[in-house]
Amino acid sequence: MTTTSTTGLAPGELATWHRDGFHVERGLFAAGEIDAVRERFDALAARGESIPGHWTLDPDADDLLGRYPRVMQPHDVDPASLSLLLEPRLQRILTTLMGEDVVACQSMYYFKPPGARGQAFHQDNYYLRVEPLTCVAAWIAVDRSHPDNGGLQVCPGTHTMAVDCPEEADPTTSIAREYVAPPPGHDPVKLELEPGDVLFFTGSVVHGSNPNLTDDEWRRSFICHYLPASATHIAQYYLPHMYDFAGNRVAREAAVGGGPCGTEHDVAMADGRH
Ligand SMILES: O=C(O)CCC(=O)C(=O)O
């Protein structure tokens, strides 16, 4: 029997985290909780009205993601998303994994409908620029997520790598411009996640996803990013979006460079409009 201690982890899981740089927590959220998340964002998509600064529709694009772009920082405009970002169950695991308190700095929601592009392999701290340690992600599966519908892939052991200068990603398969090749000996693991499972990984871990190749399966996810409380710097973009787990706004110094996680190709590039 697996026992979970007050750390939020089962025996041995912390050692695996330190070896691989990622951890999957199965069933952290109940089906009803995840259904509520899905329904809230489905209602947003059904309304079909852009939210300036958070969700920019391009309904005339041939590319599906013109109608279903990712939602950036929904916790700024949606109290339920803020509650999810600051969920104590996430805090307990994050604190154990990182060995100190963490501070929230980003939420995102990906719809990833059938046929949608993925996000080429990359390292999150290339964008977040958290210093002196690194950031950590909590990637919450809203639908089943597996290789065919563009589920996330992670390269074990890459958490000890420096953050690499990326190459140019293929705009026909990736929403983001940056690509970091999985290094030799760190082949990607194609994860299979159920709704309510949460994948945790640090800012150096090389990870990404393929396009959704199914005809009828969405692959929605709610993605959260955090920094260790001891971090002194983070990219300027994140400064207005940061909270501690008591719900207080917090600040850090602005690091040089960085920006939203994944510099998006224009939708026009993906659907052939240049
Ligand atoms: O969900 C995906 O397909 C990619 C998300 C991702 O790589 C990220 O948030 O850094």
The ligand as an ORCA input file, in Angstrom:
! r2SCAN-3c Opt
* xyz 0 1
  O       0.549     21.760    -22.604
  C       1.335     21.754    -23.538
  O       1.120     21.141    -24.580
  C       2.616     22.514    -23.426
  C       2.697     23.305    -22.165
  C       4.078     23.650    -21.794
  O       5.008     23.103    -22.303
  C       4.344     24.667    -20.789
  O       3.407     25.189    -20.201
  O       5.520     24.995    -20.564
*
